[in-house]
Amino acid sequence: MNLKRDNQPIYIFALVLLALLPWSLKASGQGNETKLTIHIRGVYDSKITVTPFENGRYESALKTIDGVQDSVSLTIPKAHLPGQFLLRMDYRQKATDQSYPSEFVFFMNENDLEIGINPLQTQPDSVYLGNDVENTSYFAFLKENATRRQPLILLEQLLAGYHEKEGRFYKEAEKEFEKNRQRYNQWIAALEEAQNDLFVSRVYAFQKVPDISWETSAEQQLHEQALHYFDEIDLSDPWLLRTQAFNDFVTAYMRMFGMHVTSDELRDSLFTQAGRIACEKAAQGHPEVYGWMVDYFYVGYEALGIAPGMRMLEAHIQNPHCLTSKKQEILRRLEGMKKLTAGALAPSFEAEMVNGMQVRFNGISNDKSYGLLVFYDSECSHCKELLDKLKSWNDVPENKVWFDVITISVDEDREKWEQFHNQKNYGWTDVWAPGGINSPVANDYYILSSPVMFILGKDKTILQIPESFKQLESFISGN
């Protein structure tokens, strides 16, 4: 490896990215507040935390109150209403006890709400809900739904596992399933209409059962299910994004495709197909729902290194109707995919050794045939798995003779990298990029997540960008 020591101070200027403000679904009357009162019983005391569901997760707590022994009231800004919330209770049964966590999910509209709860008993039947219609209606729906859904589940299992599809028994079961499916969906539709003034009524549709062509092949069934998966969902409703049910619904959609994956190549193809269908459906809905859908698939494609999926998203982020919060990240990744390809010259970069010495990469060592750059994060499980496999390979003497391995940590926290470095003590050059994922080297190599690998030739030419250790092994065995 050709690393030149540089004793001059290196001033690294942070890259200022254009940050898109997270979209928010603000109700009218911002600045007004609604009262939430929580009565704690059955324990000595509890720390209370209330967090709204936003951007696909319970992200930022609205309020945390320590030492609640009886009742506490807090205000919920109208900007978060209506919505779904997580009540977390870190309780102690005795003053000398350590605290234990307990959680309760609830819905809240624009009316004041009272919750009486024992952190040890958080089942709906054990929780007092005062001045409430939203949660009472939702829990009643869940209870009734469990009874009505059961016959469909049994018939679906029967049809999925029955092989004599031309027999009379199968045909009768298929008719019975369709009859029950229509009856079940009609029941949900009637509830949606009767409770259309309730926020929770929009989550009922996620339980509807789509039409299934039982006699087609598994591949055709998947395609048909995907095309009609979102038919019953009102994607023009931005309040869907305040429900965990919508996030779970899309995750179940991806799980449906994942069940058919048998190789990395098929995974990339199926997940790209899934994203294309979902984003095209969302494009016909609300701009915020459309943007959320694009963001969802971007995160997944980036984590799995699915290049075809990333390219598929390009048309969507250029659509002015798409309010994505990831536009700059997607554009940056696409730019990198176009520039840093096989045949391109790998950029030189500066990094830091564990002893604090600044070094500069200008190419691989003269006595090596190939170089391997690996960008990683010490807290990333996929990175650790890759590095462990690489270590086993590199420990073989005849392998390390002709391959120059250089790993670059993009940890934000240098101390975490140091601890990892000292613990692992890899037999190759391991450096840290000051600034982490926002460092100049991460920017030059378009690193948005990790791990990312580059195989280099003697002249710093990029020979391949393997997406897995298997692809790396394939390159090695072919050379």
N, C-alpha and C positions, 0 to 999 in steps of 0.2 A: 504494500500500500504506500502511496506517495503522499505522506502527510508532512507539511512544512510547518515548523514551529514559528509562531509570530509573537514576539515580545511586546509589540506595540499594542496599546489599548484598542480594543475593538468596541465601537459604539453601535449597538444594534437598535435600530429604530423600529418601534412596533408598527406593524401593518394595520392601518385603520380601515376596517371593512365597513361598507355601507350596511348598517343594521336596519332591517325592516322592522318597524314597530309591530309587535304581536297584535294580530287583529283581536278586537274585543267586541263583544255583543252587548252594547250598552242599552239598557232599557231607558225609556223616557223618564224624565225627572231625576237625572243624575244629581247627586248631592243629597237627596232624600235618603232615609234609612229605615229599615224594618227591624223590629225587635225580636231577638231570639233569647228565650229564657230556658236555662237548663237546671233541673233539680236533680242533684246527686243523692242517692240513698244506698244503704247497705255496705258502705265502706267508710274508713276514717276520713280520707280526703282524696282529692284527685287533681292532677293538672289537666286543664281542658284546652284542647286545640281544635279549631274549626277551619277547614280548608275547602274551598270550592273546587269542583272538577272543571278544569280548563285545559285547552291545548292537548287533549288526550291523556291527562293525568291529574292527580291531586298535587298541585305544584307549590303554590305559595299560601301559607297559612294567613287567614285574615286576623286571627287573634289567638294568643296563648295566655291562659290565666292560671297561675300556680295556686295550690293550696285551697281549692274549693271544697268546703265541707257541707254545704247545704245547697244554696242556689246562687246562680250568677246570671246576669243579663248582659248581652252584647248586641251591638247593632250590625246589621248586614247591609252594606251599601247597595242601593238599587241597581248599580251597574252589574251586580252578580246575580240578579233575580230576573226571572225564575231560574233555578238551577239545582244541581245535585251537590251535596256537601258530605264531607267526612268528619264525623265527630270522633276525635281520639281522646281517650281517657287513660292517663297514666296514674293508676290508683294505688292506694295503700290501705290494707285492711286494718292495720294497726300502725301507730305512730312510729314504731321501731322497724317496720317492714321496709323492704325495698319496693320500689314502684313496679307495677306490672301493666302492660298495655292492653287496652280493650278498644274496639272500634264499632261504630254504628253509622251506617250510611242513611241519609235522609234527603228528602226533597223539600224545597221551600219556594213558595211563590211570593207575592207581594204583601201577604198578610203576616202579622205577628204570629209566632209559633212558640209553643211550650213543649219541652221534652222532659219527662220524668223517667229516670233510668238508673238501674243498678248495673254498674260495669261488669258484674259477674253474670248478669242475665240480660243479654242484648237481643234475644229473639223478639220479633215483632209483637207477639202476644204478651210479652212481659214489659213492654215499653208504653208509658203513658204519653199520648199525643194530644195536646190541647189546642183548640182553635185550628184544627187540621182537617183537610180534605184530601190533599195530595198523597200523603203517605198511607192514609187509611185506604184510599182507593187502590193504590199500587199493591199493597199487601193483600188486599182482597183479590185482586187480579192474579197475583202469583199463586194463591191458594186454589182458586178455581182452575187456573191454567194447568196445574199439575194433574188434576183429575181429567180434564178434557184432552190433554195431550197424550196420555198414556196409551189409549188404543192405537193412535197413529204410530207411536214408537214401536209397539209390538208388531204391527202390520209392516212397517218399514224394515224391521229386522228380518221378518219372515221373507219378504220379497227379495231383499238383498242377498240372502243366503240360499234361496231356492233355485235349483238349476234347471228343472224341467219347465221351461217357460212356455211351452206349447200345451201343457196339460190344463185340464178344466179347473183343478184346484187353484193353480196359479192365476188363471184368468179371473176367477171369482175373488181371490184375495186382492188383485189389482183394482177391480171395480169397487170393492169395499174400502180400500185405501183412498181412492179418489173421492168417494162419497163422503167419507169422514174428513178428508182434507178440506173440501169445499165448505162443509158444515162448520168446521173449526175456524177457518179463515173468515167466514161470515159472522161468527160470534165475535171475533176480534174487531172486525170492521164496525159492527153495531156498537161495541163499547167505545171505540174511537169517536164515533159520531155523538154518542150520548155524553161523553166526557171531553168534548173538544175544547172546553175552556180550561181544562187542567193541563199543566205542564207534563205530568207523567203519562198522559194519554199517547204522547208521541213515541214512547218506548214500546208500546204494545205491538206495533207492526213488526218489530224484530223477531217476534215469535211465529209469525206467519210461515206456512210451509209452501214452498214453490212447487209448481208442477214438475213431475219427474217422469222421464221416458224410460220405463223399466226395461224395455226390450232392446234398447240400443247398446252399443259397446260401452265399456267404461270410459273410453276417451270421448266418445260422443256425449255421454251423460254429463261428464265434467264440463264440456263446452256449453251444452244447453243450460246446465245449472248456473254457470257463470254469466251467461247472457241474460238470464232472468233473475239473478240473485237480488238485484236492487229494485225490482219492479214494484214492490209494495212499499218502498221507502220514499218519503217525500224529501228528496235531496235539495229542494228549494227552501227548506226550513233551516236557518242557521242555528236554531236552538238545539238541533241534534248534537252539535259539538259540545254542549254542556252535559251530555249524558254519557256515562261510561258504557251504556248498552250499545251505542253506535261504534265506539272503539272496539268493543268485544265482537260486534257483528262483522266488522271488516277483518279482524284477526281470525275469526272462524272461517271467513271466505278464503284467507290465505292458507289456513290449515287444510281446507278442502283440496287445494292444489298440492300442498306439501305431501299429502298421503299418496300421491302418484309419482313422487320423485324417486328415482332409482340411480341417478348419476348426477354429477355436477352440471353436465351439459343439458340434461333434461330439466334440472332445477332452474337453470337460467332461462330456458325457453318457456317453461310453464309460468314462472313468476313474472316474466316480462309480459306474457299473454294476460295474466291476471291483472297486472297494472294497467295495461292498455284498455281492457274492458272497463275496469272500475273508473279510471280517469275520464274516459269518454262518456260514461254515464254521469259522472259528477259535473262534467262540463256543461250539462244541460240544466244544472241546478244553481244554487246560490253561489256567488263568487267565493265566499268564505269556506263553504263546504268543498268546493272545487279545489281551492288552495290547500285545505287540510289534507285532501286525498293525495294530492301531488307530493306534499311534504311527507306523508306516511310512507309512500313508496320510495321516495328518495332516501329516507333513513334506512329502510330495509335493503335497498340496492347497494347503498354505500357500505353497510355493515357486511354484506355478503360478497361484495366485489362483483356485482352483476352489471357488466358494461353494457349489454344490449338494453337492459332496463333503463339505465341512465340516459342512453341515447334516445330511447322512446319518450322520455320526459321533456326533451328539448322543445318539441312543438307546444307542449302545454305551458311551459313557463314563459313562452313568448306571447301567449294569449292574454290580452289585457283583462279578460274576464276572470282570470285566475289570480286570486289574492294569496299567493304563496309567501311564506315567511322565509323560504329557503332559496329564493331565486339566485342570489349572489353565489351561494355555495354550489348550487347545481351548475351555474354558468362556469364557475371556477373549475369544477371537476371535468366538465365537458371540454373546456379549453385545454386542460392537462391531458385528457384522453387524445386530443388531436395533436398536441405538440410533443408530448413524451411518449412516442411510439417506437417500435423496433426500427433502428436505423438512425434515430436522433442522438445527439450528443448529450451525455449526462452533465448537468451543470456542476461546476466546482462549488464548494461550500466551506463554511467555517463552522467549527463545533468546539466542544470543550471536553478535555480529558477529566477523569475523576480527581486528578491532582490539581485541577484548575488551569492547567496549561491550554492555551488556545492553539488549535491546529487547523490546517487547511487541506481539504481533499482536492487533489489535482489529477487523480487517476490511480489505478491499481499498482501494486508492487511489480517491479520489472521481472521478478522471477516467477510470477504467477501467470497462468493462462487466462483465467477468468476472474471477475470480481462479482460479489453479491452485496448489494446494499439492502438492508432491512430496516424500515422505519417501524418503531413499536412504542407501546405505552406499557409501563411496568405493571399497571393495574388491569390491563386488558387480558382476559382469559384466553382468547384466540391467539394473542401475541405470545403468551407464555407457552402454549401448546406448540406453536410453530418453532419457537426458540429451543424448546426441549428436543424436538425432533432434529433440528439443525445441529444441536450439540452432539447428539448421538452419531450423526453422520460425520461431523467435523472431527470427532475423536478418533476416527479411523485414519491412521498415518498417511496412507496413500491418497486420501481425499484432500486433506488440508495442504498437501504439497502443491496442488495446482489450482486451488480456489482461494481467493483472497476475500474473506468475509468481514464486512464492516456493518455494525449495527448502530443505529442512530435513535436515541430515545427522544420522544416528543412529549415527555412528561412535563406538566406545568410546574411541578414542584421538584426542584433539583435534589432535595434531601431524599425524596422517595426513590428517585433513580439511583442515588448513591447507595442506599440500603440494598436495593435490588442488585445492583452491580457487584457489590461486595459479597453478597450472599451467593450469587451464581458463579462468579469468577470464570466467565467463558474464556475459551482459548482463542479468542479473536479480538479485534479492536472494537471496543464499545465506547461510544461518545454520546454526549448530550447536546441537544440543540437549544441554546438559551432562548427562551420565549415559547418553548413547547410547540403546540400545534399551530401557533401564530408566528413562529420563528421565520427568518428569511429562508432557511433551507427547506422548511415545510412548505413555504409559499412557492419556492422555485420548483419543487417536485410535486406541487399540487396535492399535498397530503391533507386530507380532511378527516380521515379516520385511519385506524391501524388494525392489523399490520399491512404494509405495502412492501413489495420486493421488486428489485431491478437487477437483472443479470447484465454485466458489462463486459466488453472486450478490452483488449490492451489499449486501444486508442480512445477509451471512454465512451465508445458507441454502445447504446442500449441494444442488447441482443434479444431480450425477452422481458416481459413483465408478468411473471407467474402469479396466478391467483390462489395457488395452494401449494403445499409442500409436494403433493403428488405431481403437479406440473413442473416443479423444480427438479424432482427426481427424474422426470421424463427427459428434461433438457440434459441433465447430467449423464444419463444412460445413453443418450443419443450422441454424445460427444466423447 
